[in-house]
Amino acid sequence: MGTVDSVEAKPHLILLHGWAMHGGIFAPLMPHLQAHFNVRCIDLPGHGSQRDSSLPLEFSPFWQRLLPTLDGPIYVLGWSLGGLFALHGALRFPEHFRGLILMNASPSFVARTDWPEGMPATVFHQFAADLAQDYDGTLHRFFMLEAQGSEHLRADLRRLQANAFEFGRPDPQVLRQGLYLLESTDLRALLPQLQMPSLWLAGRRDRLVNPAAMQAAAEMAGGDFHCDDHGGHAPFLTHPAAIADAIRTFAEDVHA
């Protein structure tokens, strides 16, 4: 049986970033993945290299534009907001997916009556309202939430801020659309329909996505759950080798 290191069968892996970021945020992870995968970072509509795209920040239009460019079936990794895009694609277009990896992402980011592990919806609603009054301060508070729990909080915070502003100031309207998706999306009921292997990567110190929510989602999807005891919301920034090992092991198990 082959492995994901086989030259003739090097699998394709797409990385989808989180809110206000772009694909460059995965730079620490890339050297650990490129020996084993053909890796492609995709910027979501309105983010990074796609800042001037006319494509709305919506699930179906994104996949309808992307799918014809893929050399599939592929592995797709979605981090944070990117996880919602990845999960939607896997549910809607399963024939294009070899495996799904959700990193610090939940099928429902907000708490609901039967989902106490989520964050209060008012948190995302307030961030959207605050963007109009204090754009810089609102972004800083969100990045601080992302960095909290990390062993290297200041370094992670600097990297998140630098990534967000590398292509200029993110469009407030795009940011509001992203917050709306985080607040309103609930894909839990569809998880039992997931037709491919899935890996759910959590960080024990994550302050935005409760690892317990990800573990529950993994069970509903029949997937594998892995939690980095030292990771925050962006464990690939501080523990890229460990995250890459988990991804590679998952792909090897699927390929076997």
Summary of the structure (lengths in Angstrom):
residues: 256
radius of gyration: 16.9
end to end distance: 6.1
largest distance: 57.8
contacts: 893
relative contact order: 0.18
helix: 50%
strand: 15%
